[in-house]
Amino acid sequence: MISSHSTTLDSPEVLGHDALKRHAIHVSRRYRVDSVADDRLLEGRFGVDVIDEGMTLRYAAVQNRHGMRNHAEMTPGLKLILVMEGAVDVRFGGMRLPMAPAAPTALLVNLREETAFERVAEAGTRESSLTLTLSPDWLQAVPETARLLEELPHLALRQWQPGAGLLAMARSLTVAAGVGLAARLQREGLALTMAGEGLAPLLRRTDESSMETRQQRRLWEFIDTGKGDIATLTEIAKHLGMSVSTLQRLSQICYGMPLQRHLRKRRLDAANRALRNDQISVNAAAELAGYNDATNFATAFRRVFGITPRQARERRR
């Protein structure tokens, strides 16, 4: 049953430093935001509900009015994350979460200890997401999930597949949250559905080896350095000590797509940032993204971001 601890917004509002700190107290400590001194950092719908003792649901459908970095120390627990829209840059313990472009991303992250959290957002970007936190005490109370605490290493990350029903519930929540009893019961149902779908793969595969987790982490760390942007799949696989087929399988687990597609999206993201923040030319952005032809670059850019490179550059102005 939903407790009295709720910071739900019934209608779109603007949120500043103090409001974000109030939301963060349920799942983190030492929260801070590095941004401009403005009480209008975010605009949209944002809420946090303590569904049950040890089960907390955070949801957001917001636009970032300013560039910012959000920092906190997250308390231990399992994080079930569902991102429906937005290029979200979130890190736990320095590990960047893999997000698939143009499709919902559902991830589980295990925090066995207090862990540094960082969220990086650019001005004008949007985010629509849910995060369900399950505390160790909540997991220990359920026999089927108690053993997960022993078997999952710290910062273990898994993808899970959200059902159509859950996605419909999630989108409905972020469009109109509501503050009445019926709306709060709907959020409780959504949280329980999310827990069931997010934990199901773990309950079916409790014998999964830690070797795959280590391989995933090595892949994330190598790709995050940027060295993979100029390397072939064969070179990346050789560097990581695995076959190309294993590399592609891990990429599907980590990023939800083939590695070539993820690397192409990374380069397009870099070009987008440079257009907006550094005002580089479209031709220079195409070269940064690895395209020899500016027309092909513009086509790929618009497919991912919904606007042309020139429009991205002008929006920053």
Solvent accessible surface area in square Angstrom, and as a share of the most:
residue,aa,sasa,rsa
1,M,172,0.77
2,I,13,0.06
3,S,36,0.23
4,S,102,0.66
5,H,103,0.46
6,S,42,0.27
7,T,39,0.23
8,T,23,0.13
9,L,25,0.13
10,D,79,0.41
11,S,54,0.35
12,P,75,0.47
13,E,81,0.36
14,V,53,0.30
15,L,4,0.02
16,G,6,0.06
17,H,40,0.18
18,D,95,0.49
19,A,17,0.13
20,L,6,0.03
21,K,89,0.38
22,R,143,0.52
23,H,15,0.07
24,A,12,0.10
25,I,123,0.63
26,H,55,0.25
27,V,23,0.13
28,S,9,0.06
29,R,122,0.45
30,R,161,0.59
31,Y,41,0.15
32,R,124,0.45
33,V,15,0.08
34,D,64,0.33
35,S,41,0.26
36,V,72,0.41
37,A,111,0.86
38,D,43,0.22
39,D,103,0.53
40,R,106,0.39
41,L,0,0.00
42,L,4,0.02
43,E,68,0.31
44,G,10,0.10
45,R,50,0.18
46,F,12,0.05
47,G,0,0.00
48,V,4,0.03
49,D,0,0.00
50,V,17,0.10
51,I,1,0.01
52,D,61,0.32
53,E,151,0.68
54,G,21,0.20
55,M,1,0.00
56,T,12,0.07
57,L,0,0.00
58,R,56,0.21
59,Y,0,0.00
60,A,0,0.00
61,A,31,0.24
62,V,5,0.03
63,Q,55,0.25
64,N,3,0.02
65,R,89,0.33
66,H,51,0.23
67,G,38,0.37
68,M,8,0.03
69,R,113,0.41
70,N,6,0.03
71,H,34,0.15
72,A,5,0.04
73,E,46,0.21
74,M,19,0.09
75,T,32,0.19
76,P,45,0.29
77,G,2,0.02
78,L,1,0.01
79,K,2,0.01
80,L,0,0.00
81,I,11,0.06
82,L,0,0.00
83,V,8,0.04
84,M,22,0.10
85,E,93,0.42
86,G,32,0.31
87,A,77,0.60
88,V,15,0.08
89,D,25,0.13
90,V,15,0.09
91,R,61,0.22
92,F,4,0.02
93,G,41,0.40
94,G,58,0.55
95,M,17,0.07
96,R,68,0.25
97,L,4,0.02
98,P,5,0.03
99,M,30,0.13
100,A,20,0.16
101,P,20,0.12
102,A,102,0.79
103,A,52,0.40
104,P,48,0.30
105,T,4,0.03
106,A,5,0.04
107,L,0,0.00
108,L,1,0.00
109,V,0,0.00
110,N,3,0.01
111,L,2,0.01
112,R,112,0.41
113,E,98,0.44
114,E,65,0.29
115,T,7,0.04
116,A,53,0.41
117,F,28,0.12
118,E,38,0.17
119,R,19,0.07
120,V,35,0.20
121,A,12,0.09
122,E,42,0.19
123,A,32,0.25
124,G,39,0.38
125,T,43,0.25
126,R,136,0.50
127,E,10,0.04
128,S,13,0.08
129,S,3,0.02
130,L,0,0.00
131,T,22,0.13
132,L,0,0.00
133,T,11,0.07
134,L,0,0.00
135,S,26,0.17
136,P,46,0.29
137,D,116,0.60
138,W,48,0.17
139,L,0,0.00
140,Q,99,0.44
141,A,82,0.63
142,V,50,0.29
143,P,105,0.66
144,E,92,0.41
145,T,6,0.03
146,A,23,0.17
147,R,99,0.36
148,L,4,0.02
149,L,25,0.12
150,E,124,0.55
151,E,84,0.38
152,L,10,0.05
153,P,44,0.28
154,H,48,0.21
155,L,19,0.10
156,A,0,0.00
157,L,0,0.00
158,R,23,0.08
159,Q,51,0.23
160,W,15,0.05
161,Q,150,0.66
162,P,10,0.06
163,G,27,0.26
164,A,87,0.68
165,G,47,0.45
166,L,1,0.01
167,L,26,0.13
168,A,62,0.48
169,M,70,0.31
170,A,0,0.00
171,R,113,0.41
172,S,70,0.45
173,L,12,0.06
174,T,9,0.05
175,V,100,0.57
176,A,64,0.50
177,A,5,0.04
178,G,19,0.18
179,V,83,0.48
180,G,41,0.39
181,L,123,0.61
182,A,73,0.57
183,A,19,0.14
184,R,63,0.23
185,L,94,0.47
186,Q,128,0.57
187,R,4,0.01
188,E,30,0.13
189,G,30,0.29
190,L,4,0.02
191,A,0,0.00
192,L,94,0.47
193,T,49,0.29
194,M,0,0.00
195,A,6,0.05
196,G,44,0.42
197,E,50,0.22
198,G,2,0.02
199,L,9,0.04
200,A,29,0.22
201,P,32,0.20
202,L,9,0.04
203,L,62,0.31
204,R,176,0.64
205,R,131,0.48
206,T,48,0.28
207,D,128,0.67
208,E,40,0.18
209,S,66,0.42
210,S,55,0.36
211,M,113,0.50
212,E,20,0.09
213,T,4,0.02
214,R,133,0.49
215,Q,32,0.14
216,Q,0,0.00
217,R,70,0.26
218,R,105,0.38
219,L,0,0.00
220,W,6,0.02
221,E,102,0.46
222,F,21,0.09
223,I,2,0.01
224,D,55,0.29
225,T,86,0.50
226,G,22,0.21
227,K,123,0.52
228,G,1,0.01
229,D,39,0.20
230,I,162,0.82
231,A,29,0.22
232,T,79,0.46
233,L,33,0.16
234,T,91,0.53
235,E,94,0.42
236,I,1,0.00
237,A,3,0.02
238,K,168,0.71
239,H,118,0.53
240,L,7,0.03
241,G,66,0.64
242,M,25,0.11
243,S,59,0.38
244,V,59,0.34
245,S,85,0.55
246,T,30,0.17
247,L,0,0.00
248,Q,47,0.21
249,R,114,0.42
250,L,0,0.00
251,S,0,0.00
252,Q,89,0.40
253,I,43,0.22
254,C,0,0.00
255,Y,9,0.04
256,G,29,0.28
257,M,2,0.01
258,P,59,0.37
259,L,0,0.00
260,Q,82,0.37
261,R,109,0.40
262,H,19,0.09
263,L,10,0.05
264,R,99,0.36
265,K,25,0.10
266,R,47,0.17
267,R,57,0.21
268,L,4,0.02
269,D,24,0.12
270,A,29,0.23
271,A,0,0.00
272,N,17,0.09
273,R,101,0.37
274,A,11,0.09
275,L,0,0.00
276,R,37,0.14
277,N,75,0.39
278,D,99,0.51
279,Q,53,0.24
280,I,44,0.22
281,S,57,0.37
282,V,24,0.14
283,N,108,0.55
284,A,44,0.34
285,A,0,0.00
286,A,3,0.03
287,E,137,0.61
288,L,89,0.44
289,A,1,0.01
290,G,57,0.54
291,Y,43,0.16
292,N,166,0.85
293,D,64,0.33
294,A,37,0.29
295,T,98,0.57
296,N,86,0.44
297,F,0,0.00
298,A,31,0.24
299,T,73,0.42
300,A,9,0.07
301,F,0,0.00
302,R,131,0.48
303,R,176,0.64
304,V,49,0.28
305,F,52,0.22
306,G,52,0.50
307,I,18,0.09
308,T,36,0.21
309,P,3,0.02
310,R,153,0.56
311,Q,84,0.37
312,A,0,0.00
313,R,47,0.17
314,E,82,0.37
315,R,154,0.56
316,R,126,0.46
317,R,176,0.64
